[in-house]
Amino acid sequence: MKTVILTGANGFVGRQAIIPLIERNYVVHAVSNTLPTVDLIFENVVWHQADLLNQDKTAKFCEKVKATHLLHFAWYVEHGEFWNSRENETWLDASVNLIEQFKTNGGERIVVSGTCAEYEWGVDKILSENKTPLKPNSIYGECKLELHKRLADFEISQAWGRIFFLFGEFEHPNRLISSVIKSLLNNEYADCSHGRQIRDLMYVADVADAFAALLDSDVQGVVNIGSGKERTIREVVLKTARLLGKSELVRFGKIQPSSVEPQSLVANTARLNGEVKWQEKNRKPFV
C-alpha cells in the first residue's frame, strides 16, 4: 500500500494535492498545525495536527506512520515577510530532521517543493534545471537551495519541484490576481506597475497535480513546476478585468517596480512534460 505524508496539507498548494494523491491510490497522512476544514475531510485521508518544528514530535510521528512516500510543502510563507525572514533557516533545519526521520522509518521516495527563486534571475529568459545558474537573491531562495543540496546526501529516491508563479483559491488577498479581483469587485482602482514583466503563471490545482504526478513517477532530481508559457503581467491583469467587466478600473504605471525585478521568469518544462509525462489542464480562465 502506498502511504504518503503530506506536509502543509492545509496550505495554499498542499490542500490542492489531496485529491490528486487519492486519485493515484495513496493513503494520505495530512499534516497541518491547524485542524482541517470540512471540505478537506475525505476517505483515505488521515489528519494529524503536528508541529514539525519540534524534532521529538516529528520523530514520533514518522515512527507511528511509517509512510512510503513524503510530499513536503510546509514552510514559512507569511506574505510580504518570507523572502528575507530568518524563519526560513528554522524551516530548513526542521525539513532536514523530517527527511531524516522519514528515511529512518522505512520511507522510499521524497518530493520537496522548491522555488524558482533558487535560480539567478535575469540571466536566462527561460529558466532550465541543468543550464540556468543557481544564485538566490533572498534568504528564502538560499534556504530552499541549501535544503536541496542537503537532500542529495540521502540515499533515497527523490525529486525536487521548483515552483514558478501560481494563483487560485485560498491564495493571500494581496497576491497579484487576488488583489486585482478584490479591488475590482469593490469597484476600486486596481493599481499596477507597467505590466511588461513576463511571468510563468499556473493555476494552483495544476501545480499540486504536477507534484502528485512527480511523486508517483520514478523521475529523479530537479523538475521545474510551471506552465512554460510566456505572459506579461499586463495581459494577465487585463484578461482578469475583462472577465469581471471592470477593465476601466485597471491603472498601469501607478506602482514602481522593484529595481532588481527581472524582465522574464519562465520555466523550461521539458522534464515535467516529457519525463514526468504531465500536462497542464487549464482549469481556470484567468491565464
C-alpha positions in Angstrom: 0.0 0.0 0.0 1.3 3.5 -0.9 1.1 5.9 2.1 2.2 9.5 1.8 3.0 12.1 4.4 1.7 15.4 3.0 3.0 18.4 4.9 1.4 21.8 4.7 -1.8 20.0 3.9 -4.0 22.9 4.9 -1.9 25.4 2.9 -2.3 27.1 -0.5 -0.7 24.2 -2.5 -1.0 21.3 -0.1 -4.8 21.4 0.2 -5.0 21.1 -3.6 -2.7 18.0 -3.6 -5.1 15.8 -1.5 -7.4 14.8 -4.3 -4.7 14.1 -6.9 -2.9 11.9 -4.4 -6.2 10.0 -3.6 -6.7 9.6 -7.4 -3.3 7.9 -7.6 -4.3 5.4 -4.8 -2.4 6.9 -1.9 -3.5 6.8 1.7 -2.8 10.3 2.7 -1.4 11.3 6.1 -2.1 15.0 6.0 0.0 17.1 8.4 -1.0 20.7 9.5 -0.6 22.8 12.6 -4.3 23.6 12.3 -7.4 21.4 12.1 -8.8 20.8 8.6 -12.0 22.4 7.4 -14.9 20.2 6.4 -14.1 20.4 2.7 -10.7 18.7 3.3 -12.1 15.6 5.0 -12.1 12.5 2.7 -11.9 8.8 2.9 -8.3 7.6 2.8 -7.1 10.8 4.4 -5.9 10.8 8.0 -5.3 14.2 9.5 -2.6 14.9 12.0 -2.2 18.2 13.9 1.5 18.3 14.4 4.3 20.8 15.0 7.1 19.9 12.5 9.4 22.4 14.2 9.5 20.1 17.2 12.1 17.5 16.4 11.0 14.9 19.0 7.4 15.1 18.0 8.4 14.8 14.3 10.4 11.7 15.1 7.5 10.1 17.0 5.1 11.0 14.2 7.2 9.4 11.4 7.7 6.3 13.6 4.0 6.0 14.0 3.0 6.5 10.4 5.9 4.7 8.6 4.9 6.1 5.3 6.4 5.0 2.0 6.3 8.5 0.4 6.8 12.1 1.6 5.5 15.2 -0.2 6.8 18.2 1.6 5.2 21.6 1.2 5.3 23.0 4.7 7.4 26.2 5.1 7.3 29.7 6.4 5.2 31.6 3.8 3.9 34.7 5.5 3.1 37.1 2.7 5.4 40.0 2.4 7.7 38.6 5.1 9.0 35.3 3.9 11.5 36.5 1.4 14.2 37.5 3.9 12.9 36.2 7.2 15.2 34.1 9.5 12.2 31.8 9.9 13.5 30.2 6.6 16.5 28.9 8.5 14.3 27.4 11.1 12.3 25.6 8.4 15.5 24.4 6.7 16.5 22.6 9.9 13.1 21.2 10.6 12.9 19.9 7.0 16.2 18.1 7.3 15.0 16.5 10.5 11.7 15.4 8.9 13.5 13.9 6.0 15.9 12.0 8.3 13.1 10.6 10.4 11.1 9.7 7.3 14.0 7.7 5.8 14.8 6.1 9.2 11.3 4.7 9.4 11.4 3.0 6.0 10.5 5.9 3.7 11.1 5.1 0.0 10.6 8.3 -2.0 10.7 12.0 -1.3 9.4 15.0 -3.3 10.0 18.5 -1.9 8.7 21.9 -3.1 11.5 24.2 -4.2 11.3 27.6 -5.9 12.3 29.4 -9.0 14.0 31.9 -6.5 16.9 29.4 -6.3 17.9 30.4 -9.8 19.9 33.5 -10.7 17.3 35.9 -12.1 17.9 38.0 -15.2 20.5 35.6 -16.8 18.1 33.5 -18.9 14.7 34.3 -20.3 13.7 30.7 -20.0 15.0 29.0 -16.8 16.3 25.5 -17.2 17.1 22.9 -14.5 20.5 22.0 -15.9 21.5 25.3 -17.5 20.4 28.3 -15.6 22.9 29.3 -12.8 21.8 28.9 -9.2 22.2 32.2 -7.3 19.3 33.2 -5.0 18.9 36.9 -4.0 16.8 36.2 -0.9 17.1 34.2 2.3 14.1 32.2 1.2 15.8 31.1 -2.1 19.1 30.5 -0.2 17.5 28.2 2.3 15.5 26.3 -0.3 18.6 25.7 -2.3 20.5 24.6 0.8 17.8 22.1 1.6 18.1 20.8 -2.0 21.8 20.3 -1.5 21.3 18.5 1.8 18.6 16.3 0.3 21.3 15.0 -2.1 23.1 13.4 0.9 20.2 11.0 1.5 20.4 7.8 -0.5 16.8 7.6 -1.3 14.6 8.1 -4.4 14.0 11.8 -4.6 12.8 14.7 -6.7 12.8 18.5 -6.2 10.0 20.6 -7.8 10.9 24.2 -8.4 7.6 26.2 -8.4 7.3 29.3 -10.5 4.2 31.6 -10.1 0.7 30.4 -9.2 -2.8 31.6 -8.5 -6.1 30.3 -7.3 -8.4 29.7 -4.5 -7.2 30.4 -0.9 -4.3 32.5 -2.0 -3.3 35.5 0.0 -5.6 38.5 -0.9 -2.5 40.7 -1.6 -1.1 38.4 -4.3 -1.3 39.7 -7.8 -4.5 38.2 -9.3 -6.4 38.0 -6.0 -5.6 41.7 -5.2 -6.8 42.8 -8.6 -10.0 40.8 -8.2 -10.6 42.2 -4.7 -10.2 45.8 -5.9 -12.4 45.3 -8.9 -15.2 43.6 -7.1 -15.2 46.5 -4.7 -15.4 48.9 -7.6 -12.0 50.3 -6.7 -9.0 51.0 -8.9 -6.6 48.2 -9.4 -3.2 49.9 -9.5 -0.3 48.0 -11.1 3.2 48.6 -12.4 3.8 49.0 -16.1 2.9 45.3 -16.5 5.5 44.5 -19.1 7.2 41.8 -17.0 7.0 38.3 -18.4 6.0 35.6 -16.0 5.0 31.9 -15.9 1.7 31.6 -14.1 -0.1 28.3 -13.4 -3.4 27.5 -11.6 -2.6 26.2 -8.1 -4.6 22.9 -8.6 -2.5 22.2 -11.6 0.7 22.9 -9.6 -0.5 20.4 -6.9 -1.4 17.8 -9.6 2.0 18.1 -11.1 3.6 17.4 -7.8 1.4 14.3 -7.3 2.4 13.1 -10.7 6.1 13.7 -9.9 5.8 11.8 -6.6 4.1 8.9 -8.4 6.9 8.8 -11.0 10.5 7.5 -10.8 11.9 10.8 -12.1 14.9 11.9 -10.1 16.4 15.4 -9.4 15.1 18.9 -10.2 11.9 19.4 -12.2 10.5 22.9 -12.9 6.8 23.2 -12.0 5.3 25.7 -14.3 3.3 26.2 -17.4 6.2 27.0 -19.7 4.1 29.8 -21.2 5.2 33.4 -21.5 2.6 36.0 -20.4 3.0 39.6 -19.5 1.6 40.9 -16.2 -0.4 43.4 -18.3 -2.0 40.6 -20.3 -3.0 38.6 -17.2 -4.4 41.6 -15.4 -6.4 42.8 -18.3 -7.9 39.3 -19.0 -8.9 39.1 -15.4 -10.5 42.5 -15.5 -12.4 41.7 -18.7 -13.8 38.6 -17.1 -15.2 40.8 -14.4 -16.3 43.6 -16.8 -14.2 46.1 -15.0 -11.3 46.9 -17.4 -11.8 50.6 -16.9 -10.7 50.3 -13.3 -7.2 49.0 -14.1 -4.4 51.6 -13.9 -1.0 50.6 -15.1 2.2 52.6 -14.2 0.8 53.5 -10.7 3.3 51.3 -8.8 7.0 51.5 -9.2 8.5 48.0 -10.0 11.5 46.8 -8.0 14.9 47.8 -9.4 16.0 44.2 -9.2 12.9 42.7 -10.8 13.8 40.6 -13.8 12.1 41.1 -17.1 11.4 37.4 -17.7 10.9 34.4 -15.4 9.5 31.4 -17.4 10.1 27.7 -16.8 11.6 25.2 -19.2 9.1 22.4 -18.7 10.7 19.7 -20.9 11.3 17.4 -17.9 7.8 17.9 -16.5 6.1 17.3 -19.8 8.5 14.7 -21.3 9.8 12.7 -18.4 7.0 13.0 -15.8 4.5 13.0 -18.7 2.4 15.7 -17.1 0.4 18.3 -19.0 -1.3 21.4 -17.7 -5.1 21.0 -17.5 -6.0 24.7 -18.0 -8.7 24.5 -15.3 -9.2 28.3 -14.9 -9.7 31.0 -17.5 -7.6 33.8 -16.0 -4.4 32.8 -17.8 
